[in-house]
């Protein structure tokens, strides 16, 4: 079982353990002392979700004092309020091993064992009334048998106070330092000074929601820890010496040990079931310490939250491995790696999947374990229904500075993804990443780690007007690419041309620039244009390919590892243009038949030459593929020609259709229609945001219906209003004459067919 201090509010805990052997020469004997210390900071504001430290966050500074054997006098904690923070009155406390308030102390001097003078906080420790307890004027005595108790053999108490962060973004706060004094018998008073620790005040970007690039972790099978048939894999070079390798058995891995396995059951009673009782009193037990979960790894799991089942190491020759840590007091890194080949001025997602693997590892301040049924007193859970004890809490450190903490990992029986987004410096190409145990030792703090990722938050790109445009010989053609990103730093771009089918790409002289992204409501966006000159639209240029390359800096544009382009490219078709099409598309519609397939109908007029009709289909309204081609009727005497086509694929969700009518040299497109078998009458396709002189947007409608469109200011006043008739499919709409509106936030609201849509927009 773990030796540690559970806490409902734990956010961040930096711990230090020392085992001191004091040689007392004057007394002529060697006196062995075992005492543990820990220093912590907990981000109360960020709670269980985790995050970075930001201005205005409330921190709880904590110092643990753990007596594992013997008795100690003159016990005192003293610390200074960190620079860049402000003390919160009324928060000087001593906490139990599960984080509950054991002693609430006042701020003033002289009335109880705690006080603050200027920026210095002092707390006298030791509260057993029959054993020289602490007072306002005397440091107290603490024995291993005192409360707060851990299984009646160890006393664990935490001195704490709270502060508010006032430091600005980009600055550092020191949460280290401070001292604890203590003495054993007639030995001199000892002073332990906590080591330094630096935390960066950093924007809480979260995890980027757009495409994630290649994983750069490199080591440990790219963060997955590999796979194999043996249940226990060998050691990892990325787990520092603070933790020792061991295999899984009835009482291992113990505190400060780790294992790498594909099944966490015991060696002596191997099983693939996680349904054994807790505690599992089988002889021998199936569960580590009788209570650990029996699980498999996370990599490639069908259900990412449930993970993989415990591996059958007889039948499965290649089950995935995970790292499992039995953490205690020390701040030792559980995993570290120097990652190279990074791109300057680039956002990276740094994340992993974690799991609390013990639901009954708690031990309360009376020394009762979660599996104890004896009483009174009975076991007091950490929180209602929570007997997991110390909740794992992990710090992500980069180059020696804390940037992110996971928050407490509650026991849920599931994996959870934790991570943040880090921006490399203007010239930074590497960093050293460490995962530190933050939670104190005690009952609990047992966790699994898998699928470590350091990956680029890459942009999303969409070419226009289409990926295969047609241009008449010796005519200009304007290409565009819309760049969208979770972050606004992919501003540098260049256009490239390939004349050998994409085998080689060459920069187009002068076709470079810097975009100015604007927020469109869901992402940062700008459009890059390139006009193909007449000299490059000759018949000899038929099949030329174009693409856009984007990066965060001009230098990164020339680095294939630090620049991005769409997987799709533009292929230009140059044609000799004759007489334009005389035929016209009069109507185009589609309905869902009883077999859930789409019946399409269209009407033309003015056919006086052979024409072909390409039926194109899309699942997102942007990217289309040809699903069929039919010939025109060639009945030049008829004023109207009628056509139909049935899509052989059943409809699932929304689909879009359009018709391309063409002859040998020219083509025209019909309007786009939507067919759906879900009750979604209307939805936004795109909104040009911010807007200035007019607000352009696209609506997708399932049927022809009336729509009321409102533009509402922040006070709720309707500033623009119109009623239109939507057509089935994609409707291109505008709210005109908005140049006189005051700059600021507005709300675009559309009510149609019982559906109300609303999107926040910005008037510049």
Residue, then its C-alpha position, 0 to 999 in steps of 0.5 A: x500500500x502507499x505511504x502518503x497523504x490523500x487530499x480532496x483539493x490537491x492540485x500540485x504537490x512537490x515532495x521531498x523525502x530524506x532519511x537522516x542518519x545523524x552521527x552524535x559523536x559527543x554522546x558516543x552513539x549513532x542515532x538513527x532518525x526516519x523523518x520525511x518532509x514535503x513541500x507543495x503548492x496546490x492550484x485551488x482555482x484550477x481544481x480537478x481539471x488541471x491546468x497552468x498557473x495564471x494571474x488570479x489563481x489561488x494557491x495553497x502552499x503546503x509543507x508535510x512533516x512525517x514522523x515514521x518512527x520515534x519522537x521529535x521535539x521543537x517541531x516548527x514550520x516557517x516560510x515566506x509568502x512567495x514573491x508575486x503572490x498575496x496572502x489570503x487572511x484566515x488560511x493558516x491551517x494544519x491538515x490531516x493526511x487526507x487533506x482535511x482541516x485538522x487545526x484552523x489557526x488565526x493570523x495573529x500572534x500569541x493566541x494559537x500555534x500559528x501566525x503571520x508577521x509581515x510576509x513570514x508565516x510560522x506554524x508550531x507543530x505537535x498537538x497531542x495534549x499529553x505530550x508537550x503540545x505546540x502553543x503560541x510560544x513553544x514548538x511542539x512534540x510529534x511522535x509516530x503514534x500521534x494523530x493525524x495517524x497513518x495505520x497507527x505507525x506513522x504521523x503525517x501532518x501538513x502545514x498550509x496557507x493560501x495566496x493569490x497569484x499577482x505575478x503577470x504572465x511570463x514571470x516565475x514564482x518560487x514555491x520552494x524554500x521555507x524550513x522545518x525544525x525538529x530534534x530527537x532527544x538531547x541532540x541539537x535542533x535540526x533545520x531542514x530547508x526545502x529545495x527551490x522550485x520554480x513555477x511559470x505563470x503561463x497561459x492556459x491554452x488547453x489541448x489544441x482541438x485541430x489536427x495533431x502532427x507527428x509525435x516527437x517524443x521519439x523514445x520508448x516506442x514513441x511514448x507507447x512503451x511498446x508491446x510483447x508477450x511477457x507480462x513484465x517488460x524490462x526497465x526503462x532508461x527514461x525512468x530516473x534512478x529515484x524509482x527502482x524497477x520491479x515486477x508485479x506481485x502480491x506486494x510489489x511494486x512498493x513505494x518508490x518502485x515502478x513496473x512496465x507490464x501489460x497486465x497488473x495482476x500478481x505473478x503468483x495468481x495471474x488473471x485476466x479478470x478485474x472482477x475479483x473482490x476488493x480486497x481480494x483475500x484469495x490465497x494467494x491474492x490476484x491483486x497487488x496489495x489485495x486492492x489494485x486494479x487489474x488492467x491492460x494498457x491504453x495504446x490502440x484501445x477501441x474505447x480510449x477511456x476504458x483502455x485495453x483489458x488485462x492481457x492474456x499473456x498465453x494467447x496474446x503474443x504482442x500485448x501493449x505495455x504501460x508504465x505503472x508508478x508506486x509514488x511516495x514522498x519524493x519529487x523524483x521524476x517518473x519519466x524524462x526525455x530530452x526532445x530535439x528537432x523541434x520548431x521555433x515559435x511553434x505550439x506543441x501539445x504535451x500530453x499523455x493518458x493516465x489512470x488511478x489504479x487503486x479505489x481502496x487505498x485510503x487511510x484516514x487520520x485515525x489510522x483506519x484503512x479503507x478496507x478495514x471493517x472494524x470500528x468504531x471509529x470506522x474508516x472516514x472516506x476522503x470524500x463521500x464515496x471515495x476510499x481511494x486515498x491519495x489521488x495521483x497528481x502529476x507536474x509537467x516540467x520543461x527545462x527545470x520549470x513547472x508549466x502544468x499540473x494534472x489536478x487530482x486524478x480521481x478514481x473512476x476506473x477509466x483512463x483520462x487524457x491530461x496535457x497542455x500546449x507549450x509555445x517554443x521560443x524564437x530559436x528553441x529547437x529542444x527541451x527536456x520534459x519531465x513528469x514529476x510525482x506531485x502528490x504526497x505519499x500515503x494510502x493511494x498515489x498509484x497510477x499508470x501512464x501511457x501514450x505520451x505525446x509531444x506533437x505539433x498543433x498543425x493548421x487546417x487548410x482548404x483550397x479554392x475555388x476547387x482542387x481541380x480548376x479549369x481555365x481557358x488558354x491564356x487567361x488568369x486564374x486566382x487561387x486561394x487557400x483558407x488557413x485555419x488554426x487553433x492558434x494564430x501564429x501560422x502567418x507566413x506562407x509561400x506558393x509553390x508549383x510542380x510541373x512533374x506531377x508533384x515529384x518536385x516543388x519549386x517556390x514561385x518567385x514573389x508568391x510569399x506573404x504574411x497573413x493576418x489571422x482573425x477569429x471566426x468563432x471557432x478558429x483563427x483564419x486568413x486567406x492567402x491568394x495567388x494569381x496565375x499569370x497568362x504566361x503560366x496558363x498556356x496549353x503547355x501548362x495543362x496539369x501544373x500543380x500548385x500548393x501553399x506552404x505555411x509556417x510560424x516564421x520565415x525561417x520555418x518555411x524552408x524547413x520541411x519539418x516545421x512547415x505545413x501544406x494541405x495533403x491535397x493539391x491544386x491541379x490546373x486544367x488548361x483548355x481551349x475555350x470555344x463557344x460557351x454552353x448554350x444549355x441552361x440548368x433550370x432546376x435541380x432537386x432531390x428527395x429521399x426514397x423509401x430505401x433511404x436512397x436519393x432520387x435526383x431530378x433536374x431540368x434543362x433548356x436550350x440544349x443544342x449540342x451534346x452535353x454530359x452531366x456529372x453527378x457530384x456528392x459531398x459529405x461536408x459541403x466542401x469536398x465533392x466526388x463524381x458518383x455518376x455521369x449521364x449523357x444528354x438527351x440530344x433532343x434539340x427540338x424540345x424546349x425542356x429536357x428532364x433528367x433523373x438519377x438515383x444514388x445507389x448508396x443509402x443516406x446516413x446523416x447529411x449528404x450534398x449533391x450538385x450537377x456539373x453540365x459540360x461539353x468538350x470545352x465548357x462547364x457550369x454547376x447547378x446549385x448545391x442541395x442537401x439530403x438528410x435522414x436526421x432531424x436537422x432542419x438548418x445549420x451554419x456552414x460558414x460565417x465570415x467573422x469578423x465583418x465590416x460592411x456586410x456579414x456574409x454567411x452560409x446556411x445549410x437547409x434540409x427543406x425549403x422553408x421560411x427563415x427569420x434572420x436577426x443581428x442582435x447587439x450585446x444589450x439584446x437590441x435587434x439591429x438588423x432583421x430580414x425574412x427569407x425563403x431558404x432553398x434546400x441545400x447550401x444558401x449563400x446569405x448576407x446582412x448588408x449595410x452594417x458599416x454604421x454599426x458600432x464595433x463590438x460583439x453581436x449575435x447572429x440568430x437564425x430561426x427556421x423550421x423550429x430550429x434556432x441557431x446563434x453564433x457570436x460575431x465581431x464587428x470591426 
